[in-house]
């Protein structure tokens, strides 16, 4: 299947309506990731269930993470359009049900439904961008999509605070309705695909095993040390069952005609290394987003708003560098660009770790901004290099695997950083709340620095490939991918 391409990047180009629809779709997930947290007190007062409210986030994250690889494979088999429209539909249904939820268990279940929708919306949006834009254009397009996250980091908490203060927390979910309808309508009208019809053998067993096994492993990582002790029977049982099912999944995939997660996703050197890089990016991101606000509020008694602004510097730096990444990788290659980015990231993390003992809002914000700049130069070129090394019928799996690795990195990062923070906090609690928070947060920042250094090794292991000269695709669009594909072939 090929998707028609046209010249020009931007809202006024022929592909502009599709780009706007992709940004709207991305905005659904981006805003939802920040808007709920500020409304938790209002939700608990209304429907109760304070002890269960963390599941509002865990259920969403679990459903999103385990469904991403499955949607990626389905988009390669059936086309992008039906999968992303189905994802928007699920997200819309989940939002409506969340808006009328009558109890905390019901709200948690409906959040999981939202997560299933988000698992399709985000990776397929990025895959569509990879389909319709050439290699030279994708970095700029990624900048457009990344800017959605920057705006959402401000709009989300603000909307959540407004709805909560007005006593209408259900509005944080119902506001998704017009956005879903608009994004779905624009994609339905503007995205045209010519899918090569073929008989497919859907890997139902593999999909079920993947979802259940990863769901259990991520659940164990998210709740270990928080919902239950790491060495408790339930924790050990979850990890053992998850690992066994994952082993069974690997056996099933070797025999499947069309495996949901083919082995070549990790066996090819470029794809394997960029997947590891994405894992590291997820871990570093969660280390900062989870602990920077707590660090500033606990150490300096700053307001949640100020702490949120300091963290927002991270999501502002990312799109700025992501939008310029194409200038780098087209000249010096993907690996060199990623090395520059991870070096900048490590520098920012180093400053944050070294100055944690003497907290300062401005310095923390500056460090987060530098880390964001670096991550934008890491995530964008590695994802685009992975996308560009495969054909259309593999691009969905590659994109979703890359994003899935980031989700796994975040889930395991939460577990590791949480264990580090709890251990340090317990040994320093006698010195007072503020010093204990400073010590625990400093340990987390140091652990994030270690994660950044390990990611350097993954970047160094990438094959040194450069963006190829543009060519004409079968559909008449500009590709720009042959040299990269040829170089990747040598690493398989």
SERO-217505 format. One line per 10 residues: number of its first residue (from 1); their letters; for each residue x, y, z of C-alpha. Coordinates in nm, 3 decimals, m for minus. Example, Ala and Ser with C-alpha at 12.3 -4.5 7.8 and 13.67 -1.06 7.14 Angstrom:
<rs>
1> as> 1.230 m0.450 0.780  1.367 m0.106 0.714 .
</rs>
This chain:
<rs>
1> xxxxxxxxxx> 0.000 0.000 0.000  0.113 0.353 m0.068  m0.023 0.679 0.064  m0.029 0.971 m0.179  0.228 1.241 m0.113  0.239 1.601 m0.217  0.500 1.872 m0.201  0.526 2.118 0.085  0.507 2.100 0.464  0.273 2.313 0.672 .
11> xxxxxxxxxx> m0.092 2.386 0.727  m0.147 2.545 0.386  0.002 2.260 0.186  m0.204 1.985 0.027  m0.123 1.763 0.324  m0.200 2.041 0.572  m0.545 1.908 0.671  m0.394 1.567 0.748  m0.120 1.731 0.956  m0.380 1.928 1.152 .
21> xxxxxxxxxx> m0.580 1.608 1.207  m0.268 1.429 1.330  m0.192 1.716 1.568  m0.548 1.706 1.700  m0.521 1.331 1.750  m0.188 1.369 1.930  m0.340 1.648 2.138  m0.605 1.409 2.271  m0.339 1.191 2.430  m0.108 1.478 2.527 .
31> xxxxxxxxxx> m0.371 1.680 2.712  m0.516 1.372 2.878  m0.174 1.286 3.021  m0.162 1.613 3.216  m0.520 1.724 3.277  m0.633 1.443 3.510  m0.371 1.489 3.784  m0.493 1.836 3.885  m0.851 1.712 3.923  m0.780 1.413 4.150 .
41> xxxxxxxxxx> m0.887 1.588 4.475  m1.221 1.688 4.320  m1.276 1.339 4.180  m1.207 1.176 4.517  m1.443 1.415 4.696  m1.720 1.330 4.450  m1.692 0.954 4.391  m1.460 0.849 4.675  m1.191 0.583 4.652  m0.884 0.780 4.763 .
51> xxxxxxxxxx> m0.683 0.459 4.814  m0.757 0.356 4.453  m0.699 0.681 4.265  m0.343 0.588 4.148  m0.514 0.330 3.928  m0.661 0.618 3.726  m0.312 0.647 3.582  m0.192 0.287 3.607  m0.497 0.142 3.426  m0.457 0.395 3.144 .
61> xxxxxxxxxx> m0.082 0.333 3.112  m0.121 m0.044 3.117  m0.391 m0.049 2.850  m0.200 0.191 2.630  0.134 0.015 2.658  0.020 m0.342 2.592  m0.198 m0.246 2.295  0.061 m0.041 2.103  0.243 m0.334 1.934  m0.087 m0.496 1.837 .
71> xxxxxxxxxx> m0.219 m0.180 1.673  0.110 m0.138 1.491  0.081 m0.482 1.333  m0.287 m0.430 1.247  m0.208 m0.098 1.078  0.045 m0.278 0.855  m0.215 m0.540 0.765  m0.532 m0.334 0.730  m0.406 0.021 0.671  m0.356 0.319 0.901 .
81> xxxxxxxxxx> m0.694 0.485 0.852  m0.925 0.219 1.001  m0.694 0.164 1.299  m0.655 0.530 1.397  m1.027 0.592 1.349  m1.099 0.292 1.571  m0.856 0.431 1.829  m1.023 0.772 1.824  m1.360 0.599 1.859  m1.244 0.401 2.164 .
91> xxxxxxxxxx> m1.094 0.715 2.317  m1.420 0.901 2.255  m1.629 0.624 2.412  m1.396 0.604 2.710  m1.412 0.981 2.758  m1.792 0.986 2.751  m1.811 0.701 3.002  m1.551 0.867 3.227  m1.765 1.181 3.219  m2.065 0.991 3.358 .
101> xxxxxxxxxx> m1.874 0.753 3.589  m2.058 0.685 3.915  m1.778 0.532 4.120  m1.400 0.504 4.135  m1.395 0.141 4.006  m1.612 0.245 3.710  m1.390 0.546 3.639  m1.080 0.326 3.649  m1.236 0.079 3.403  m1.332 0.360 3.166 .
111> xxxxxxxxxx> m0.981 0.506 3.192  m0.851 0.169 3.073  m1.083 0.199 2.772  m0.936 0.543 2.703  m0.590 0.385 2.723  m0.685 0.128 2.461  m0.780 0.413 2.230  m0.461 0.607 2.304  m0.258 0.295 2.221  m0.375 0.329 1.861 .
121> xxxxxxxxxx> m0.391 0.707 1.825  m0.035 0.806 1.911  0.180 0.548 1.725  m0.043 0.536 1.418  m0.036 0.918 1.396  0.343 0.908 1.383  0.333 0.620 1.134  0.101 0.817 0.903  0.346 1.108 0.917  0.619 0.865 0.813 .
131> xxxxxxxxxx> 0.404 0.749 0.522  0.309 1.082 0.371  0.625 1.286 0.431  0.971 1.230 0.287  1.278 1.172 0.497  1.383 1.536 0.463  1.040 1.657 0.576  0.981 1.428 0.873  1.195 1.612 1.128  0.998 1.932 1.067 .
141> xxxxxxxxxx> 0.672 1.740 1.093  0.792 1.580 1.416  0.849 1.934 1.539  0.484 2.015 1.469  0.373 1.705 1.658  0.615 1.768 1.944  0.483 2.123 1.980  0.147 1.972 2.070  0.306 1.825 2.382  0.460 2.160 2.471 .
151> xxxxxxxxxx> 0.124 2.336 2.448  m0.049 2.053 2.633  0.196 2.077 2.923  0.049 2.422 2.993  m0.308 2.381 2.869  m0.371 2.046 3.040  m0.301 2.145 3.402  m0.469 2.482 3.349  m0.791 2.327 3.217  m0.784 2.067 3.491 .
161> xxxxxxxxxx> m0.747 2.336 3.754  m1.029 2.544 3.605  m1.273 2.253 3.586  m1.183 2.146 3.940  m1.222 2.492 4.087  m1.564 2.520 3.924  m1.666 2.184 4.069  m1.716 2.024 3.726  m1.429 1.775 3.707  m1.626 1.565 3.458 .
171> xxxxxxxxxx> m1.554 1.838 3.206  m1.191 1.721 3.181  m1.320 1.411 3.001  m1.616 1.560 2.816  m1.391 1.825 2.655  m1.247 1.538 2.448  m1.575 1.488 2.264  m1.549 1.777 2.015  m1.176 1.713 1.967  m1.234 1.344 1.889 .
181> xxxxxxxxxx> m1.516 1.421 1.648  m1.315 1.689 1.467  m0.998 1.478 1.440  m1.193 1.173 1.322  m1.390 1.370 1.064  m1.078 1.537 0.922  m0.891 1.207 0.892  m1.192 1.038 0.734  m1.222 1.316 0.475  m0.856 1.384 0.395 .
191> xxxxxxxxxx> m0.655 1.063 0.447  m0.675 0.841 0.139  m0.506 0.502 0.122  m0.482 0.233 m0.143  m0.441 m0.082 0.062  m0.330 m0.391 m0.122  m0.603 m0.639 m0.036  m0.464 m0.973 0.074  m0.573 m1.256 0.294  m0.410 m1.225 0.635 .
201> xxxxxxxxxx> m0.377 m1.475 0.915  m0.428 m1.270 1.231  m0.205 m1.383 1.516  m0.477 m1.389 1.783  m0.283 m1.618 2.017  0.028 m1.402 1.995  m0.168 m1.083 2.052  m0.343 m1.225 2.359  m0.021 m1.364 2.507  0.165 m1.039 2.444 .
211> xxxxxxxxxx> m0.107 m0.827 2.604  m0.146 m1.045 2.913  0.225 m1.114 2.973  0.335 m0.753 2.931  0.033 m0.634 3.125  0.138 m0.848 3.422  0.504 m0.744 3.402  0.420 m0.374 3.375  0.166 m0.409 3.655  0.431 m0.568 3.876 .
221> xxxxxxxxxx> 0.674 m0.287 3.795  0.418 m0.013 3.857  0.280 m0.150 4.185  0.589 m0.316 4.332  0.697 m0.136 4.647  0.378 0.071 4.641  0.069 m0.149 4.611  0.256 m0.442 4.765  0.607 m0.532 4.878  0.857 m0.644 4.615 .
231> xxxxxxxxxx> 0.913 m0.976 4.793  0.545 m1.043 4.864  0.377 m1.355 4.720  0.155 m1.147 4.491  0.455 m0.955 4.350  0.659 m1.270 4.290  0.357 m1.449 4.143  0.283 m1.166 3.897  0.640 m1.156 3.769  0.668 m1.534 3.741 .
241> xxxxxxxxxx> 0.339 m1.573 3.553  0.421 m1.275 3.330  0.765 m1.415 3.247  0.627 m1.762 3.170  0.358 m1.621 2.941  0.618 m1.404 2.768  0.830 m1.715 2.705  0.525 m1.891 2.562  0.461 m1.587 2.342  0.813 m1.609 2.198 .
251> xxxxxxxxxx> 0.758 m1.976 2.112  0.421 m1.901 1.949  0.568 m1.614 1.743  0.832 m1.844 1.592  0.554 m2.052 1.442  0.306 m1.779 1.352  0.253 m1.703 0.981  0.222 m1.330 1.050  0.356 m1.268 1.403  0.225 m0.962 1.583 .
261> xxxxxxxxxx> 0.580 m0.876 1.691  0.829 m1.023 1.440  1.176 m1.118 1.562  1.341 m0.894 1.304  1.224 m0.589 1.503  1.510 m0.650 1.746  1.744 m0.870 1.539  1.829 m0.596 1.289  2.105 m0.385 1.437  1.955 m0.045 1.359 .
271> xxxxxxxxxx> 1.610 m0.140 1.486  1.744 m0.311 1.797  1.967 m0.021 1.899  1.706 0.248 1.832  1.460 0.046 2.042  1.710 0.048 2.329  1.756 0.423 2.287  1.381 0.473 2.308  1.375 0.263 2.626  1.638 0.494 2.777 .
281> xxxxxxxxxx> 1.449 0.806 2.671  1.138 0.677 2.848  1.330 0.608 3.169  1.499 0.950 3.174  1.171 1.128 3.103  0.983 0.955 3.384  1.266 1.026 3.629  1.226 1.399 3.576  0.850 1.423 3.531  0.785 1.214 3.844 .
291> xxxxxxxxxx> 1.027 1.381 4.083  1.104 1.739 3.976  0.770 1.879 4.106  0.798 1.680 4.431  1.158 1.794 4.469  1.076 2.163 4.437  0.758 2.151 4.644  0.917 1.945 4.922  1.255 2.119 4.931  1.159 2.482 4.869 .
301> xxxxxxxxxx> 0.786 2.475 4.949  0.711 2.616 4.604  0.355 2.610 4.474  0.246 2.327 4.243  0.206 2.586 3.967  0.570 2.702 3.991  0.695 2.344 4.014  0.488 2.258 3.708  0.636 2.547 3.513  0.988 2.429 3.596 .
311> xxxxxxxxxx> 0.901 2.086 3.459  0.732 2.242 3.155  1.077 2.363 3.047  1.152 2.000 2.963  0.860 1.975 2.719  0.945 2.314 2.571  1.305 2.219 2.491  1.208 1.894 2.320  1.001 2.036 2.029  1.250 2.318 1.973 .
321> xxxxxxxxxx> 1.534 2.074 1.905  1.312 1.814 1.737  1.203 2.066 1.476  1.568 2.134 1.390  1.690 1.773 1.403  1.651 1.732 1.026  1.916 1.998 0.964  2.160 1.783 1.158  2.085 1.430 1.043  2.067 1.527 0.676 .
331> xxxxxxxxxx> 2.421 1.663 0.705  2.599 1.444 0.959  2.377 1.135 0.982  2.139 0.990 1.238  2.397 0.844 1.477  2.603 1.162 1.503  2.290 1.367 1.565  2.174 1.128 1.837  2.519 1.139 1.997  2.501 1.516 2.016 .
341> xxxxxxxxxx> 2.155 1.491 2.167  2.240 1.232 2.431  2.554 1.426 2.523  2.342 1.737 2.585  2.095 1.525 2.782  2.368 1.381 3.004  2.509 1.731 3.063  2.170 1.855 3.182  2.121 1.551 3.405  2.471 1.597 3.549 .
351> xxxxxxxxxx> 2.399 1.956 3.650  2.068 1.851 3.802  2.232 1.571 4.004  2.526 1.784 4.123  2.311 2.077 4.236  2.030 1.877 4.399  2.173 1.943 4.746  2.125 2.319 4.691  1.783 2.339 4.523  1.705 2.637 4.305 .
361> xxxxxxxxxx> 1.394 2.675 4.090  1.564 2.862 3.806  1.854 2.615 3.789  1.620 2.317 3.790  1.412 2.470 3.512  1.726 2.546 3.308  1.851 2.191 3.355  1.516 2.048 3.247  1.523 2.271 2.939  1.870 2.143 2.846 .
371> xxxxxxxxxx> 1.761 1.782 2.897  1.458 1.849 2.675  1.681 1.995 2.404  1.896 1.685 2.414  1.609 1.437 2.410  1.460 1.608 2.105  1.785 1.540 1.919  1.783 1.179 2.035  1.422 1.066 1.997  1.349 1.223 1.658 .
381> xxxxxxxxxx> 1.646 1.101 1.450  1.642 0.751 1.601  1.270 0.707 1.532  1.297 0.845 1.178  1.602 0.631 1.101  1.409 0.322 1.213  1.104 0.418 1.006  1.314 0.492 0.700  1.491 0.157 0.703  1.174 m0.042 0.628 .
391> xxxxxxxxxx> 0.896 m0.053 0.370  0.536 0.055 0.424  0.416 m0.289 0.536  0.670 m0.293 0.821  0.660 0.071 0.928  0.363 0.036 1.164  0.532 m0.243 1.361  0.861 m0.052 1.374  0.701 0.272 1.493  0.484 0.104 1.755 .
401> xxxxxxxxxx> 0.777 m0.107 1.881  0.985 0.207 1.925  0.710 0.380 2.120  0.632 0.065 2.315  0.995 0.053 2.428  0.957 0.409 2.557  0.649 0.306 2.755  0.832 0.006 2.902  1.125 0.232 2.990  0.887 0.465 3.173 .
411> xxxxxxxxxx> 0.713 0.179 3.356  1.038 0.021 3.472  1.180 0.365 3.544  0.892 0.436 3.781  0.969 0.112 3.966  1.346 0.163 3.987  1.335 0.531 4.075  1.058 0.470 4.326  1.263 0.201 4.499  1.569 0.430 4.508 .
421> xxxxxxxxxx> 1.369 0.726 4.641  1.193 0.519 4.909  1.517 0.363 5.030  1.697 0.697 5.061  1.395 0.870 5.214  1.363 0.601 5.480  1.726 0.643 5.590  1.710 1.026 5.601  1.357 1.083 5.733  1.492 1.150 6.082 .
431> xxxxxxxxxx> 1.661 1.466 5.955  1.329 1.627 5.863  1.089 1.619 5.571  1.267 1.872 5.347  1.618 1.723 5.380  1.475 1.376 5.320  1.299 1.493 5.002  1.620 1.659 4.882  1.823 1.342 4.945  1.567 1.113 4.783 .
441> xxxxxxxxxx> 1.522 1.336 4.478  1.897 1.377 4.440  1.933 0.998 4.435  1.668 0.975 4.164  1.843 1.241 3.953  2.168 1.048 3.993  1.990 0.728 3.883  1.848 0.915 3.582  2.203 1.027 3.499  2.314 0.663 3.503 .
451> xxxxxxxxxx> 2.024 0.584 3.269  2.139 0.861 3.037  2.496 0.727 3.034  2.370 0.376 2.953  2.169 0.525 2.666  2.495 0.669 2.531  2.614 0.309 2.487  2.299 0.225 2.289  2.355 0.524 2.060  2.720 0.427 2.008 .
461> xxxxxxxxxx> 2.606 0.080 1.902  2.388 0.220 1.623  2.518 0.160 1.270  2.654 0.476 1.110  2.402 0.539 0.834  2.315 0.861 0.656  1.997 0.985 0.498  1.994 0.884 0.130  1.939 1.104 m0.166  1.576 1.162 m0.259 .
471> xxxxxxxxxx> 1.413 0.931 m0.508  1.073 0.885 m0.662  0.849 0.630 m0.492  0.601 0.411 m0.673  0.335 0.666 m0.593  0.537 0.954 m0.732  0.635 1.105 m0.397  0.984 1.180 m0.276  1.133 0.915 m0.056  1.488 0.998 0.038 .
481> xxxxxxxxxx> 1.542 0.654 0.192  1.738 0.418 m0.038  2.086 0.476 0.101  1.963 0.423 0.454  1.776 0.109 0.358  2.080 m0.031 0.178  2.307 0.039 0.472  2.058 m0.122 0.709  2.043 m0.433 0.491  2.410 m0.493 0.567 .
491> xx> 2.343 m0.501 0.941  2.067 m0.763 0.932 .
</rs>
